[in-house]
């Protein structure tokens, strides 16, 4: 894997990754690409992947690199991260990727979302609908974000 860092974006092999926070992107790339924490062996070349908490799309790039024909649904409630996620999906011309700008919760509607939500270049790794997780960072606020139920996106094998 070849990573080239440029002004507010990095390239991972042939993929471009725009980001807001250098520390966050560096650690996450290391975990996902070097540590292979998201690696799995699929039964076919077109797996259906639900990326819950997609952040800026680093895992999505990893999945598309591993399985170019994968069908991926990305869930990301954080407005800043979602903006970068959308940008990264578009700039890499990914097909079969659906973006959902919402938190996953037990009820559809809105939920409180905690973390670095009102600052420039936020570190969004700890942001969460769980207040305890969202206050891990030194600067924490909350906003309301849309919420959806994961069960609405999961299909049983007998219905596909």
TORKOL-4160 file (C-alpha; in steps of 0.2 Angstrom, whole numbers, padded with zeros to 4 digits, m for minus):
160
<pt num="1" X="0000" Y="0000" Z="0000"/>
<pt num="2" X="0007" Y="0017" Z="m0005"/>
<pt num="3" X="0001" Y="0032" Z="0005"/>
<pt num="4" X="0005" Y="0050" Z="m0002"/>
<pt num="5" X="0000" Y="0064" Z="0009"/>
<pt num="6" X="m0005" Y="0081" Z="0001"/>
<pt num="7" X="m0014" Y="0096" Z="0007"/>
<pt num="8" X="m0030" Y="0090" Z="0016"/>
<pt num="9" X="m0030" Y="0074" Z="0006"/>
<pt num="10" X="m0020" Y="0058" Z="0005"/>
<pt num="11" X="m0019" Y="0045" Z="m0009"/>
<pt num="12" X="m0020" Y="0027" Z="m0004"/>
<pt num="13" X="m0014" Y="0017" Z="m0020"/>
<pt num="14" X="m0026" Y="0024" Z="m0033"/>
<pt num="15" X="m0039" Y="0031" Z="m0021"/>
<pt num="16" X="m0040" Y="0049" Z="m0015"/>
<pt num="17" X="m0045" Y="0052" Z="0003"/>
<pt num="18" X="m0050" Y="0070" Z="0009"/>
<pt num="19" X="m0050" Y="0072" Z="0028"/>
<pt num="20" X="m0052" Y="0085" Z="0042"/>
<pt num="21" X="m0040" Y="0079" Z="0055"/>
<pt num="22" X="m0022" Y="0073" Z="0052"/>
<pt num="23" X="m0021" Y="0062" Z="0068"/>
<pt num="24" X="m0037" Y="0054" Z="0066"/>
<pt num="25" X="m0035" Y="0049" Z="0047"/>
<pt num="26" X="m0017" Y="0043" Z="0050"/>
<pt num="27" X="m0022" Y="0032" Z="0065"/>
<pt num="28" X="m0038" Y="0025" Z="0056"/>
<pt num="29" X="m0028" Y="0021" Z="0040"/>
<pt num="30" X="m0015" Y="0012" Z="0050"/>
<pt num="31" X="m0029" Y="0002" Z="0059"/>
<pt num="32" X="m0039" Y="m0003" Z="0043"/>
<pt num="33" X="m0025" Y="m0005" Z="0030"/>
<pt num="34" X="m0010" Y="m0010" Z="0040"/>
<pt num="35" X="m0018" Y="m0019" Z="0054"/>
<pt num="36" X="m0031" Y="m0027" Z="0043"/>
<pt num="37" X="m0044" Y="m0025" Z="0056"/>
<pt num="38" X="m0058" Y="m0025" Z="0043"/>
<pt num="39" X="m0052" Y="m0039" Z="0032"/>
<pt num="40" X="m0064" Y="m0053" Z="0029"/>
<pt num="41" X="m0066" Y="m0067" Z="0017"/>
<pt num="42" X="m0082" Y="m0066" Z="0007"/>
<pt num="43" X="m0091" Y="m0080" Z="m0001"/>
<pt num="44" X="m0093" Y="m0071" Z="m0017"/>
<pt num="45" X="m0085" Y="m0056" Z="m0026"/>
<pt num="46" X="m0100" Y="m0045" Z="m0023"/>
<pt num="47" X="m0103" Y="m0045" Z="m0004"/>
<pt num="48" X="m0116" Y="m0034" Z="0004"/>
<pt num="49" X="m0108" Y="m0023" Z="0017"/>
<pt num="50" X="m0116" Y="m0012" Z="0030"/>
<pt num="51" X="m0103" Y="0001" Z="0036"/>
<pt num="52" X="m0110" Y="0007" Z="0052"/>
<pt num="53" X="m0101" Y="0023" Z="0057"/>
<pt num="54" X="m0092" Y="0026" Z="0041"/>
<pt num="55" X="m0084" Y="0042" Z="0046"/>
<pt num="56" X="m0075" Y="0049" Z="0031"/>
<pt num="57" X="m0075" Y="0033" Z="0021"/>
<pt num="58" X="m0058" Y="0025" Z="0025"/>
<pt num="59" X="m0066" Y="0008" Z="0027"/>
<pt num="60" X="m0076" Y="0010" Z="0012"/>
<pt num="61" X="m0060" Y="0013" Z="0002"/>
<pt num="62" X="m0053" Y="m0003" Z="0010"/>
<pt num="63" X="m0069" Y="m0013" Z="0006"/>
<pt num="64" X="m0069" Y="m0007" Z="m0012"/>
<pt num="65" X="m0051" Y="m0011" Z="m0014"/>
<pt num="66" X="m0053" Y="m0028" Z="m0008"/>
<pt num="67" X="m0070" Y="m0031" Z="m0016"/>
<pt num="68" X="m0073" Y="m0018" Z="m0031"/>
<pt num="69" X="m0090" Y="m0025" Z="m0034"/>
<pt num="70" X="m0096" Y="m0024" Z="m0016"/>
<pt num="71" X="m0113" Y="m0016" Z="m0013"/>
<pt num="72" X="m0110" Y="m0005" Z="0002"/>
<pt num="73" X="m0122" Y="0005" Z="0013"/>
<pt num="74" X="m0113" Y="0018" Z="0023"/>
<pt num="75" X="m0121" Y="0025" Z="0039"/>
<pt num="76" X="m0113" Y="0042" Z="0046"/>
<pt num="77" X="m0123" Y="0054" Z="0057"/>
<pt num="78" X="m0109" Y="0067" Z="0059"/>
<pt num="79" X="m0112" Y="0081" Z="0047"/>
<pt num="80" X="m0093" Y="0086" Z="0045"/>
<pt num="81" X="m0088" Y="0067" Z="0043"/>
<pt num="82" X="m0103" Y="0064" Z="0031"/>
<pt num="83" X="m0098" Y="0079" Z="0020"/>
<pt num="84" X="m0080" Y="0071" Z="0018"/>
<pt num="85" X="m0088" Y="0054" Z="0016"/>
<pt num="86" X="m0099" Y="0060" Z="0001"/>
<pt num="87" X="m0084" Y="0069" Z="m0006"/>
<pt num="88" X="m0073" Y="0053" Z="m0005"/>
<pt num="89" X="m0086" Y="0042" Z="m0013"/>
<pt num="90" X="m0088" Y="0055" Z="m0027"/>
<pt num="91" X="m0070" Y="0058" Z="m0031"/>
<pt num="92" X="m0066" Y="0040" Z="m0032"/>
<pt num="93" X="m0081" Y="0036" Z="m0043"/>
<pt num="94" X="m0087" Y="0022" Z="m0032"/>
<pt num="95" X="m0102" Y="0012" Z="m0039"/>
<pt num="96" X="m0115" Y="0003" Z="m0028"/>
<pt num="97" X="m0112" Y="0014" Z="m0013"/>
<pt num="98" X="m0127" Y="0021" Z="m0004"/>
<pt num="99" X="m0124" Y="0035" Z="0009"/>
<pt num="100" X="m0136" Y="0037" Z="0024"/>
<pt num="101" X="m0133" Y="0053" Z="0034"/>
<pt num="102" X="m0141" Y="0046" Z="0050"/>
<pt num="103" X="m0136" Y="0038" Z="0067"/>
<pt num="104" X="m0141" Y="0020" Z="0070"/>
<pt num="105" X="m0154" Y="0019" Z="0085"/>
<pt num="106" X="m0168" Y="0009" Z="0091"/>
<pt num="107" X="m0181" Y="0022" Z="0085"/>
<pt num="108" X="m0182" Y="0032" Z="0069"/>
<pt num="109" X="m0182" Y="0051" Z="0071"/>
<pt num="110" X="m0168" Y="0061" Z="0079"/>
<pt num="111" X="m0156" Y="0058" Z="0093"/>
<pt num="112" X="m0143" Y="0068" Z="0102"/>
<pt num="113" X="m0126" Y="0066" Z="0095"/>
<pt num="114" X="m0110" Y="0070" Z="0106"/>
<pt num="115" X="m0092" Y="0074" Z="0102"/>
<pt num="116" X="m0082" Y="0087" Z="0092"/>
<pt num="117" X="m0097" Y="0093" Z="0082"/>
<pt num="118" X="m0095" Y="0112" Z="0082"/>
<pt num="119" X="m0076" Y="0114" Z="0078"/>
<pt num="120" X="m0065" Y="0116" Z="0063"/>
<pt num="121" X="m0055" Y="0100" Z="0059"/>
<pt num="122" X="m0064" Y="0089" Z="0072"/>
<pt num="123" X="m0057" Y="0072" Z="0078"/>
<pt num="124" X="m0073" Y="0063" Z="0075"/>
<pt num="125" X="m0067" Y="0046" Z="0081"/>
<pt num="126" X="m0076" Y="0047" Z="0098"/>
<pt num="127" X="m0092" Y="0055" Z="0092"/>
<pt num="128" X="m0107" Y="0045" Z="0097"/>
<pt num="129" X="m0125" Y="0045" Z="0102"/>
<pt num="130" X="m0118" Y="0038" Z="0118"/>
<pt num="131" X="m0114" Y="0053" Z="0129"/>
<pt num="132" X="m0099" Y="0044" Z="0138"/>
<pt num="133" X="m0091" Y="0040" Z="0121"/>
<pt num="134" X="m0094" Y="0057" Z="0114"/>
<pt num="135" X="m0085" Y="0066" Z="0128"/>
<pt num="136" X="m0069" Y="0057" Z="0126"/>
<pt num="137" X="m0061" Y="0071" Z="0117"/>
<pt num="138" X="m0056" Y="0087" Z="0126"/>
<pt num="139" X="m0070" Y="0097" Z="0116"/>
<pt num="140" X="m0087" Y="0090" Z="0117"/>
<pt num="141" X="m0104" Y="0097" Z="0112"/>
<pt num="142" X="m0120" Y="0089" Z="0106"/>
<pt num="143" X="m0132" Y="0092" Z="0091"/>
<pt num="144" X="m0148" Y="0083" Z="0085"/>
<pt num="145" X="m0145" Y="0071" Z="0070"/>
<pt num="146" X="m0157" Y="0060" Z="0061"/>
<pt num="147" X="m0159" Y="0042" Z="0066"/>
<pt num="148" X="m0164" Y="0026" Z="0057"/>
<pt num="149" X="m0166" Y="0008" Z="0062"/>
<pt num="150" X="m0153" Y="m0005" Z="0056"/>
<pt num="151" X="m0166" Y="m0018" Z="0054"/>
<pt num="152" X="m0174" Y="m0008" Z="0040"/>
<pt num="153" X="m0158" Y="m0011" Z="0030"/>
<pt num="154" X="m0154" Y="m0029" Z="0034"/>
<pt num="155" X="m0162" Y="m0042" Z="0023"/>
<pt num="156" X="m0163" Y="m0061" Z="0027"/>
<pt num="157" X="m0156" Y="m0073" Z="0015"/>
<pt num="158" X="m0173" Y="m0080" Z="0011"/>
<pt num="159" X="m0179" Y="m0063" Z="0005"/>
<pt num="160" X="m0165" Y="m0059" Z="m0006"/>
